């Protein structure tokens, strides 16, 4: 075997190559202490070092990913015995007393559908959770805006038995936590996506808490089944854009498939289009801000988040997306690609008159052939050319919020 000597990772290409090699070796399930097993250990160390220095968003811990999947599927520790070997090993691994072995990782990847990348390469510092909890500064939340929007009560002076504003804030944020609503545990959620930035962290967590609260107030009655959801279902969703009541029909469609959709305007200063997450009980939720009030943005955001629910929830991440920005992130790029190709297949796009000679007539004719709204075609042309002055009359400004009572009430007040 002519293996290349391993070196410190200095480029993204080298990182991708090492990650792929690590996954290939794990799939072979090499014997402990074999040369291949030792190479997996070295690759993992190099991958972890590169991620610590170059990847800003902390990945989910492998044990957290396993516990997340257990909660999602209603599994108990005894149910994991086939993957770990014995009941006692399950307890030891989940408590951090025993590391995951190559055989365990392979079994979990196949049996529970947790990606090898999550189980192998994305190790989190053991002190991360404690550090996150200790570093929560409750004064950095946008309290004034949260109070003005009625999210928490404004009680500056409390009588005996009454809770303070900070106490109520902690209760509100605790909605995100799966650990008995412990507020600091809410910050264990890994935020993933272009809308995240450290200086907006508190606003994002506040908004996510409101979304989860609203999802719990009016839950969907259908359970989401990933195995029965696929490209054809996405295509059905895309075709609803053809109808005048499309946005409202789309929300009803998604909820019939077991995913709650919450419309909640963003807090000030947030560059956020949508989010995909699960509640502490494991129920999938899509949050939409409708900040653009534009049809092309609404439809692309909805399908993008639906792809996250379908494809990426096993990472344990909460996805917060600013879809007006470009991205090099692999997961976000996959969601973009699937959403884009669902609306307009690549082969059809490159041959279309709308692409070759874009005019109002060619856009509308192409949209009719695909049974999608012309705003989606016009929006793609504007984004790909970088010219946002063209076809402004076709992208559906002012055609989204009017369908939802959330905005009707707020805009009148």
N, C-alpha and C positions, 0 to 999 in steps of 0.2 A: 504494500500500500504506500503510494507516494504522497504522503500528506505534507502540505506546506507548513513550515514552522509558524507557530502562533506569535503575533506581535500585538502591541498596544493598538487599540482601534483609534484611528485619527480621522476617518471619513465616514459619511453615511453609507457609502457603497460597501466599505469594509464591514461596517456594522451589520448591514443586511445580509452579507455573505456569511458572516459568523453565525447569525441568528438562524439562517436556513440550514447551515451545516449542523448546528446543535439540534434542531428539530429532526433532521434526517437520522442522526445518530440515536436519538431517543427512541424513534420508531423501530429501530433494530433491536432494542432492549438488550444491550450488551451486558455481559456478566460483570458483577462487582469486581473492582480492581483490575479489570482488563484495560488494555491500552485505549480502547474506544471510550470506556467509562471514565478514565482519567482525562481524556480529551474533552468530554462533556463538562467535567468540573472546571477545566481551564477556560473553556469557551464561556461558561456561565460567569466566571469571575471577570473576564474581560468585558463581556456584555454589560454586566452590572456596573462596572467602573465607568464605562462610556455613558451609560444612561444617567448616572449620578451627576456627571459633569455637563451633559448636553441636553437632557430632556427635562424641561421645566416642570411638567405636570407629573406628580408622583403616581406611579402605577399602583393598582390594587395588590395587596399582599395575597399570595397563593392561598393561605388558610382562610382569609376573608372571602375569597372567590368560592372556595368549597362550601363555607357556611352559607354564603348567599344562595348558592344552588340548592343546598339542603332546604332552606326556608322556602325557596321558590317551588320546589317539588314536594314539599311536605315530608322530607326524609328525616329519619332519626339516625343516631350514631350506629345502631345495630344494622341499618340498611347499607352502611358503607363497608361493612366487614369484608365482602367479596373483593373490594378494591384494595384493601389494606392488608388482608391476610387473616387477621384476628380482630375480635372486638376490642381487646386491650390496646392494640396498635392504633385503632381509630382514635381512642381517647388520648393516647400519647401524642399523636401527630397534631390533633386539633388543639391541644393545650400547649404545643410548642416544645414538648419534651423530646420528640423524635422528628428528624428531618424526613422530608419526602424522598423516597428512593426512585430510581429510574422506572422500576416495575410499577410502583404506585402511580407515578405521573402518567405512564402509558395507559394504565387501566382507567384512571379518572378522565383522561382526555377522550377515550373511546366511550366509556360508560355514562359519563355525566355531560359530555359535550363541552368541557372547559378547555380552552385552547392551550396547547403546549407552551405557547409563548407566555401566557399568564402563569402557568405552573412552574416554568423553568427560569426564564430570563428576567422576570420583572420582580426581583426581590426588594422588599421595603425594609428600611432600617427599623429595628425592633422598637426604637425609642420614638418613632414618628407619631404614634397615636398619643402618647403622653405629652409630647412636645406640642402637638396640635391643640390638645385640650387646654394645656396650661397657657397657650398664647392667645386664647380668645379674649378680645377686648370688647366688651359689650357696649361701650360708649361709641364705637365706630359704626354701629348700625344706623341707618337713616331713620332715626326714631320719629322725627317731626313728620316726615312724609308717611310713615307707617301709621301714625296716630291720625293724621288728616284723612287717610284713606279708610280708616275704621278697622285696621288690622288688629291693633291693640288699643286698650283703653288708656286714656290720659289721666292717671291718678298720681299727682305730684306729692300729696300729703295723704298718708294712709292712716285710717283708724285701726284700732286693734282688730286683728283678724283679716284685714284687707291686705292685698298684695301690692307691691310697688310697681312702677313702670318696668323696672329691670326684671322683677320677678315674672311679670306677664310676658315680657320679651323672651325670657328663657323658656317659659311654657310654650310660647308660639314656635320658637326654633326647635324645641324638643319634638315637635310633630314629625320632623325628618328622621329622628333617631329610632332605631329598632331595639335600643337597650333601655326599655322601660321609660321612653321619652326623655332620657337624660340629655339635656341640651348640648353639652360639650361633645357628646358622642355623635351628634349630627355632623360635626366637622370631619368625621372619618370618611365621609363620602368623597370619592375621587371625582373632581370636576374635570371634564374633558371637552375641549372644543375651543373655537376661535373667540367666543364671547368672554372667556375667562381671562381675568388679569388680577394680580394680587390686590390692587387698589380698589377693585370692584367686588372683592370676595364677599364682603358682608351684605352688600345689596343683593348679590346673586343668591346667597343662602336665605335671605329674607323672602325674596320672590319665590324661590323653590318651596319654602315652607307654606306660603299662601297657596301655591298650586296644589300641594299635597292636601292641605286643609280642604280646599274646594272639591278635590277629587273624592275625599271621604264623605263630604256632605251629600253628594249625589252620585254614588258609585254605579258602575255598569253592572248588569246582572249576568252578562255572558263572560265566561272564562276565555282568555286569549290562548289559542293553541298554535304554537309556532309551527308544528309539523304540518298543519293544514293551511298555513299562510304561505303564499309564494308570489312569483312574478305575475301570474294571471290575476291574483287578487289586487296587486298593485295597479295592474292595467285597468281593472274595473274602476278603481278609485280615480285614476287619471281621467278616465272617460267622463266622470261626473263633472269635470270642468266645463264641458260643452254646454251644460244647462245654466240658465239664468240664476237659479237658486243653488248653483253648484257648491259654494262654500258650506251652506247649511246642510245640504245632502251629504257632503263629504264627512262632516263631523258625525252625522248619524250613522254613516256607513262604518267608520272606524270604531265607533262605540258598539255597534252590533257585533263587531269582531273581537270585543273584549278589551279594548284600549280606551281609557277615559281621556277625553280632550277637554282641557281647561283653557279658556280665553282669559288672560290676565295681563293688562297693560304693564309694561316694564316700569321700574322705578327710574327716577331721573338719573341721567348719566350712563345708563346701561345701554350697550350696543348689542341687543339681544333680539333675535327673531323667534327662536323656539328652543324647546328642550325636550329630551326623552329621558325618562327615569322610571324607577319603580318605587312604590310606597314601601314603608317598613314591612308591610305584610306581603310584599312581592307582587302587587298588582301594577301593570304597566300604565304609564300616564304620559301624554304629550301635552306640553304647555306651549301656548302660542301668545305672542304679544301683539300681533297685528300692527307693529309700529309703522310699517310702510303704507298700510291701507291700499295695497296694490295687488291685483290678481296674480301676476306672474310670481311675485314674492310669496304670496300665500300658498299657492299650489306647490311650488318647489320646496318650501319649508315643510309643509305637511308630509310630503312624500319622503323627504330627507329624514325627518324624525321617525317616520314609520319604518324606514329601513333600519335605523338604529334599534328600534323595538324588536324587529324581526331577526336581525343579524348580530347585534352587538351587546345585548343585555347580559350575556354570560361573563363579560369583563367586570361586572359590578360597578361600572362607571356611571356617572350622571352626565349626560351630554348637554352642553349649553352652547348654542350655535348663533354666530353672527355670519349669515350667509351672503352678506355683501362683501365679505373679505375673502381673498384667496387662501388656500391652505395647502400645506405639503404633508399634513398628517395622513397616515395610511387609512385609518378608520374613517375619518371625515371624507377623504377622497373616494373611498368605496361607496359611502352613502351618496355622495354627489353623483358619482358615475351611474349607479343603479337608478336613482331618481331621474337623472337626465335621459338615460336610455329608455326608461319606461315611457316617458312622454314622447320622445322622438328617437327611434332606433338609429344608431350611427350610420348604417348603410343608407337608409332612406334620407337622412339629413344631407349628406354630402352630394346626393344626386338631385336634390330638390331645387326648384326655381327660387324658393324662399332663401336658400343658402347662396345659390349662384347669382341670382339677380333679385335681391330683396326689394319688393314693393308692397304696398298695401294689398293689392289683388293677389300677389303670389303667396303672401303670408296667410291670407284668409282662405285661399284655395287649399293650401297645404294643411292648415289646421282642420279644415273640413274633412279632408281625406283621412286624417289621423283620429278624428272625433275628439279633439282637444280644443280648448279655448285659444283664439289667436294671440291672446296676451302672452301665453307661454312661448310661442314661436318668436314673437317680437322681443320678449325679454331675453331669449337666448341670443338673438342677433346683437342686441345692445351689449350684452356681457362679453360675447366673443370678440366683438370689434372694439370694445372699450368706448364706444360712442353712445352716450346716454341722452343725446339730444334727438336722435332719430326715433321715429315711431312711438313718441311719448303718448300719443292719443290712442294707442292700441294696447298698452300694458294694464289698463284697468284701474287707473287712479280713482280712489273713492268708491270702489265697487266691492269692498270686503266687509268693513266694519258695520255697514248698514244691515247686514244679515244677522247681527248678534246683539241681543238686548244689553249685554254688558256695556257696550259703547253707547248705545242709545241713551241709557240712564246717565252715564258719566258726562256725555257731551251736552246734555240738557242742564246738568247741575252746574 
